[in-house]
Amino acid sequence: MIKKHKRSSTTLKIMALLSVSALLLTACSSDTAENAATGDAGGTAASKVYTPLSTAPCDLSEKKITFLSVLKGHPTLRLWQQGFLDQANALGFKSADIVSPDEADWTKAVTLGEGVLATGTDGVVLGFVDPVEKDLIAKFAAKKIPVVVGHVQTKPEEYPGVIAYAAFDPKAWGADAADAIGEKIGGKGTVAVTEGGFNAVEDAVAASFTARMNEKYPDVKVLKPAEEGFDVPKAIAKAVAIALANPDLVGAVGTTGGSPVTWAGASDQIGKPIWAIGPDATRPNLDAVRDGKILGIAAQPGYEEHQMAVDIVANAICGNPPAQYANDLPTPIVFADGLAPYYQVVDAIDARVAKKD
């Protein structure tokens, strides 16, 4: 039986860590979601960013797999957990356990992981990873238990014992966003760059966006990155201030999951469109695109990353080590004409969460 996890309140303690991935409802159709839940895994209808294994590489009916992270009830982690649970169910694992503290406390996560080590598991998927987990990862490796990291790019030497990661490339979607916005604004005007908080992932998106815009659209002025934070009214106020200080502002890229709402709100307040792109197919973000308040979203593949992580673990358990350590999935830029599959998966995930709770 696949064990269920309960809803808990979110925390702001590591919002910078979550800023590029809040509620990553990525491009899988409702059919895909339902098929995965019933054991018939399918690909991603909208973007085909990843087609999970439809059958197990060997008999996993006596094997256990564990998802270990922090912020158990956070909507971002909940979606990752869903990808993990759906694919573990599809491959026929005996059990798939969500092991995570409700808060952003990696020390507590390690303590829970030590418990998993003591009671036994056959494979581990880490949602995020933190240096405090290094010793724990080494202990799993010493017992020949495969460990795969989801959502963040790592290097083999950073976390000895991790056999692979399944993540996205922040630089790729930053460049793609520049292409889309530059074309929409006709290669002229000023564009803003905002980050939830300055950190390696968001900085990479911002730098890639700026470099591509400067290269491809030299007549566009790209402002230096500004921190919008995670409080919605304050973020909108900051975006409005940027727009008022730059009357020729016509576009923006925001690197945090709240950025689409931030720039849609700013557009409303100043009374003119700002062709913005930001990450994550949440319902408010989809609505902002649908209503023409922003240009599009970058649909980061959080669900699919954790399907892939399960597949890598399953193959390792079955004696098939991963062919490569780095596994980067694409992040499609989605416009108004491509929203339907994303609304379907929002509806499907919401229904599933409501049923579980």
Secondary structure per residue as TSV (DSSP state, phi and psi in degrees):
chain	resnum	aa	ss	phi	psi
A	1	M	-	360.0	139.8
A	2	I	B	-84.0	121.9
A	3	K	-	-76.9	142.2
A	4	K	-	-93.2	158.5
A	5	H	-	-119.9	144.7
A	6	K	-	-89.5	153.5
A	7	R	-	-72.5	142.0
A	8	S	-	-140.2	163.7
A	9	S	-	-69.4	150.1
A	10	T	-	-82.0	165.9
A	11	T	-	-131.5	153.3
A	12	L	S	-96.4	3.4
A	13	K	T	-61.3	-34.1
A	14	I	T	-125.0	44.4
A	15	M	H	-62.3	-31.3
A	16	A	H	-62.6	-37.1
A	17	L	H	-67.8	-34.2
A	18	L	H	-92.0	-2.8
A	19	S	T	-62.1	-28.8
A	20	V	T	-95.3	11.3
A	21	S	-	-147.6	26.3
A	22	A	T	-68.0	119.7
A	23	L	T	51.8	71.1
A	24	L	-	-79.9	73.9
A	25	L	-	-82.6	91.2
A	26	T	-	-91.3	-176.1
A	27	A	S	-80.7	70.8
A	28	C	-	-118.8	141.4
A	29	S	-	-76.5	169.1
A	30	S	H	-63.0	-33.4
A	31	D	H	-62.8	-43.6
A	32	T	H	-61.0	-45.6
A	33	A	H	-61.3	-45.1
A	34	E	H	-68.5	-39.6
A	35	N	H	-60.8	-42.7
A	36	A	H	-62.6	-39.2
A	37	A	H	-65.8	-29.2
A	38	T	T	-98.6	4.4
A	39	G	T	98.8	2.7
A	40	D	-	-110.0	83.4
A	41	A	-	-68.9	142.3
A	42	G	-	-131.7	-179.9
A	43	G	-	-83.4	-171.3
A	44	T	-	-98.8	119.0
A	45	A	T	-63.0	-42.7
A	46	A	T	-77.5	-42.1
A	47	S	T	-127.5	-10.4
A	48	K	-	51.1	43.1
A	49	V	-	-70.8	-25.8
A	50	Y	-	-161.0	134.2
A	51	T	-	-108.5	108.8
A	52	P	-	-71.7	163.6
A	53	L	-	-58.9	136.0
A	54	S	S	-92.6	-20.6
A	55	T	S	-136.4	153.0
A	56	A	-	-71.5	145.9
A	57	P	S	-71.0	-15.2
A	58	C	S	-160.5	-179.8
A	59	D	-	-71.9	115.6
A	60	L	-	-109.6	13.3
A	61	S	T	-67.5	-14.5
A	62	E	T	-113.1	13.3
A	63	K	-	-105.5	147.7
A	64	K	E	-112.4	145.1
A	65	I	E	-134.2	144.8
A	66	T	E	-128.2	136.6
A	67	F	E	-102.8	122.3
A	68	L	E	-123.1	125.7
A	69	S	-	-162.1	-155.7
A	70	V	S	-125.5	176.6
A	71	L	-	51.5	61.3
A	72	K	T	-55.3	-39.5
A	73	G	T	-93.8	0.6
A	74	H	-	-65.3	138.6
A	75	P	H	-58.4	-34.7
A	76	T	H	-61.7	-51.8
A	77	L	H	-65.7	-32.2
A	78	R	H	-62.5	-40.2
A	79	L	H	-67.3	-43.1
A	80	W	H	-58.8	-43.3
A	81	Q	H	-59.1	-37.4
A	82	Q	H	-66.1	-42.5
A	83	G	H	-60.6	-42.1
A	84	F	H	-60.9	-50.4
A	85	L	H	-66.0	-43.8
A	86	D	H	-60.1	-44.5
A	87	Q	H	-75.2	-35.6
A	88	A	H	-62.2	-39.3
A	89	N	H	-65.9	-42.6
A	90	A	H	-61.4	-33.7
A	91	L	T	-89.8	-3.1
A	92	G	T	81.8	27.4
A	93	F	-	-61.1	147.4
A	94	K	S	-61.5	-42.0
A	95	S	E	-151.7	151.7
A	96	A	E	-134.3	115.4
A	97	D	E	-110.8	135.5
A	98	I	E	-93.5	115.0
A	99	V	E	-120.2	111.0
A	100	S	-	-167.8	139.6
A	101	P	-	-73.9	157.1
A	102	D	S	-71.7	-27.8
A	103	E	S	-98.5	174.9
A	104	A	S	-88.6	63.0
A	105	D	-	-120.2	102.2
A	106	W	H	-68.8	-28.9
A	107	T	H	-63.5	-40.9
A	108	K	H	-66.2	-35.9
A	109	A	H	-62.3	-40.7
A	110	V	H	-64.3	-41.9
A	111	T	H	-59.9	-43.8
A	112	L	H	-64.6	-37.6
A	113	G	H	-64.6	-35.9
A	114	E	H	-63.1	-35.7
A	115	G	H	-65.6	-40.3
A	116	V	H	-62.1	-42.6
A	117	L	H	-60.0	-39.7
A	118	A	H	-72.1	-39.3
A	119	T	H	-86.8	-22.9
A	120	G	-	106.2	136.6
A	121	T	-	-154.0	162.1
A	122	D	S	-105.0	-11.1
A	123	G	-	-168.1	153.3
A	124	V	E	-133.0	133.9
A	125	V	E	-112.0	124.5
A	126	L	E	-98.7	118.6
A	127	G	E	-85.1	109.3
A	128	F	S	70.3	177.8
A	129	V	-	-158.3	148.6
A	130	D	-	-134.7	146.5
A	131	P	G	-54.7	-27.1
A	132	V	G	-65.6	-15.0
A	133	E	G	-88.8	-0.6
A	134	K	H	-56.6	-48.4
A	135	D	H	-63.6	-40.2
A	136	L	H	-62.7	-44.6
A	137	I	H	-59.7	-42.1
A	138	A	H	-62.2	-35.6
A	139	K	H	-67.8	-41.1
A	140	F	H	-61.8	-43.8
A	141	A	H	-62.2	-37.8
A	142	A	H	-62.4	-27.6
A	143	K	T	-93.5	10.4
A	144	K	T	63.3	32.7
A	145	I	-	-97.5	115.8
A	146	P	-	-67.8	137.6
A	147	V	E	-124.3	128.8
A	148	V	E	-125.3	137.3
A	149	V	E	-94.8	135.7
A	150	G	E	-107.6	142.0
A	151	H	E	82.0	-24.3
A	152	V	S	-120.2	139.2
A	153	Q	-	-75.1	132.9
A	154	T	-	-131.8	172.1
A	155	K	-	-115.2	147.5
A	156	P	T	-53.9	-37.2
A	157	E	T	-75.0	-15.7
A	158	E	T	-72.0	-39.7
A	159	Y	S	-135.0	78.7
A	160	P	T	-55.6	130.7
A	161	G	T	110.7	-25.5
A	162	V	E	-72.8	130.3
A	163	I	E	-93.5	-18.2
A	164	A	E	-173.4	165.3
A	165	Y	E	-127.2	155.0
A	166	A	E	-126.1	112.9
A	167	A	E	-149.1	-164.4
A	168	F	E	-126.8	162.2
A	169	D	-	-102.5	106.4
A	170	P	H	-62.0	-30.3
A	171	K	H	-66.7	-34.2
A	172	A	H	-66.3	-45.6
A	173	W	H	-75.5	-25.6
A	174	G	H	-61.7	-43.7
A	175	A	H	-67.3	-41.0
A	176	D	H	-64.3	-37.0
A	177	A	H	-64.9	-38.5
A	178	A	H	-62.9	-42.4
A	179	D	H	-58.0	-46.7
A	180	A	H	-68.1	-46.1
A	181	I	H	-68.9	-42.2
A	182	G	H	-58.3	-42.5
A	183	E	H	-66.2	-43.3
A	184	K	H	-62.4	-38.7
A	185	I	T	-91.4	5.8
A	186	G	T	69.4	23.6
A	187	G	T	70.3	22.4
A	188	K	-	-139.5	155.2
A	189	G	E	106.7	-167.0
A	190	T	E	-117.7	140.9
A	191	V	E	-126.1	146.1
A	192	A	E	-101.7	158.9
A	193	V	E	-130.7	122.0
A	194	T	E	-126.0	146.7
A	195	E	E	-126.6	146.4
A	196	G	S	-62.3	-44.9
A	197	G	S	-157.8	150.1
A	198	F	-	-76.4	115.4
A	199	N	-	-153.3	169.1
A	200	A	H	-58.4	-42.2
A	201	V	H	-70.0	-50.4
A	202	E	H	-64.8	-38.6
A	203	D	H	-60.3	-36.9
A	204	A	H	-66.6	-41.5
A	205	V	H	-61.7	-48.1
A	206	A	H	-61.7	-44.1
A	207	A	H	-66.1	-40.9
A	208	S	H	-66.2	-42.1
A	209	F	H	-59.3	-48.3
A	210	T	H	-62.9	-44.9
A	211	A	H	-62.8	-44.4
A	212	R	H	-66.7	-41.6
A	213	M	H	-63.2	-44.0
A	214	N	H	-63.1	-36.2
A	215	E	H	-74.1	-45.3
A	216	K	H	-91.5	-30.3
A	217	Y	-	-130.8	74.2
A	218	P	T	-65.0	-17.1
A	219	D	T	-85.4	-3.6
A	220	V	E	-90.4	130.8
A	221	K	E	-89.3	121.2
A	222	V	E	-102.6	119.2
A	223	L	-	-73.4	157.1
A	224	K	-	-66.7	147.5
A	225	P	-	-56.9	138.8
A	226	A	E	-121.2	149.3
A	227	E	E	-89.0	119.0
A	228	E	-	-92.1	-22.9
A	229	G	-	77.6	-164.6
A	230	F	S	-125.5	3.2
A	231	D	-	-91.2	118.1
A	232	V	H	-58.4	-53.1
A	233	P	H	-60.1	-41.3
A	234	K	H	-66.3	-38.8
A	235	A	H	-64.2	-43.3
A	236	I	H	-63.1	-41.8
A	237	A	H	-60.6	-39.9
A	238	K	H	-66.4	-39.9
A	239	A	H	-66.5	-39.3
A	240	V	H	-61.9	-42.8
A	241	A	H	-61.1	-40.2
A	242	I	H	-63.4	-43.9
A	243	A	H	-64.4	-42.1
A	244	L	H	-68.1	-32.7
A	245	A	H	-76.8	-13.1
A	246	N	-	-133.5	83.3
A	247	P	T	-57.8	-23.5
A	248	D	T	-93.1	16.3
A	249	L	E	-65.8	124.6
A	250	V	E	-126.5	-11.5
A	251	G	E	-151.7	166.6
A	252	A	E	-160.2	149.3
A	253	V	E	-120.3	132.5
A	254	G	E	-117.7	138.0
A	255	T	-	-100.9	0.4
A	256	T	S	-109.2	157.7
A	257	G	T	-60.8	-20.8
A	258	G	T	-88.4	-6.5
A	259	S	H	-60.4	-39.9
A	260	P	H	-58.5	-41.7
A	261	V	H	-68.2	-38.1
A	262	T	H	-57.2	-51.2
A	263	W	H	-77.1	-28.0
A	264	A	H	-65.2	-41.9
A	265	G	H	-64.4	-40.5
A	266	A	H	-64.8	-40.8
A	267	S	H	-59.7	-43.0
A	268	D	H	-59.6	-44.4
A	269	Q	H	-72.2	-34.5
A	270	I	H	-91.1	-10.0
A	271	G	T	78.2	23.8
A	272	K	S	-149.7	153.4
A	273	P	-	-70.1	143.3
A	274	I	-	-122.2	115.5
A	275	W	E	-79.1	90.9
A	276	A	E	-108.8	154.7
A	277	I	E	-133.7	136.0
A	278	G	E	-146.2	168.4
A	279	P	E	-83.2	155.9
A	280	D	-	91.8	126.4
A	281	A	-	-89.6	56.1
A	282	T	-	-76.7	162.0
A	283	R	H	-59.3	-46.3
A	284	P	H	-60.4	-37.0
A	285	N	H	-68.9	-41.5
A	286	L	H	-61.5	-41.8
A	287	D	H	-62.2	-37.7
A	288	A	H	-63.7	-37.9
A	289	V	H	-70.7	-46.6
A	290	R	H	-56.2	-40.2
A	291	D	T	-84.7	2.6
A	292	G	T	76.6	18.3
A	293	K	S	-86.0	-23.3
A	294	I	S	-136.8	169.4
A	295	L	S	-80.1	-44.1
A	296	G	E	-173.6	-178.7
A	297	I	E	-125.2	153.7
A	298	A	E	-99.1	108.6
A	299	A	-	-86.0	83.8
A	300	Q	-	-64.9	139.9
A	301	P	-	-90.1	56.8
A	302	G	H	-61.5	-41.6
A	303	Y	H	-63.4	-49.7
A	304	E	H	-66.8	-34.3
A	305	E	H	-56.6	-39.4
A	306	H	H	-85.4	-21.1
A	307	Q	H	-63.7	-47.2
A	308	M	H	-61.7	-41.0
A	309	A	H	-59.9	-41.9
A	310	V	H	-62.0	-43.7
A	311	D	H	-61.2	-41.2
A	312	I	H	-64.6	-43.7
A	313	V	H	-61.9	-45.2
A	314	A	H	-59.4	-44.7
A	315	N	H	-62.7	-40.3
A	316	A	H	-64.3	-41.9
A	317	I	H	-59.5	-36.6
A	318	C	T	-85.1	9.4
A	319	G	T	88.2	16.3
A	320	N	-	-115.9	90.4
A	321	P	-	-63.7	153.9
A	322	P	-	-63.7	142.9
A	323	A	S	-70.6	-24.8
A	324	Q	-	-147.7	154.7
A	325	Y	S	-79.8	-44.5
A	326	A	E	-91.5	127.3
A	327	N	E	-133.1	98.3
A	328	D	E	-104.2	123.4
A	329	L	E	-96.3	151.4
A	330	P	-	-73.1	156.7
A	331	T	-	-118.5	98.0
A	332	P	-	-67.0	144.2
A	333	I	E	-90.2	121.0
A	334	V	E	-113.0	130.7
A	335	F	-	-108.0	-177.8
A	336	A	G	-58.1	-34.5
A	337	D	G	-78.0	-3.2
A	338	G	G	-117.8	18.2
A	339	L	-	-79.9	-25.1
A	340	A	H	-52.3	-48.2
A	341	P	H	-63.6	-28.6
A	342	Y	H	-73.5	-38.4
A	343	Y	H	-63.9	-36.3
A	344	Q	H	-62.5	-43.0
A	345	V	H	-73.8	-32.7
A	346	V	H	-58.5	-46.9
A	347	D	H	-62.7	-43.1
A	348	A	H	-66.0	-44.1
A	349	I	H	-66.8	-42.2
A	350	D	H	-59.4	-43.0
A	351	A	H	-64.7	-39.3
A	352	R	H	-68.4	-41.6
A	353	V	H	-64.0	-42.7
A	354	A	H	-62.3	-38.6
A	355	K	H	-67.1	-39.9
A	356	K	H	-69.7	-37.2
A	357	D	-	-80.7	360.0
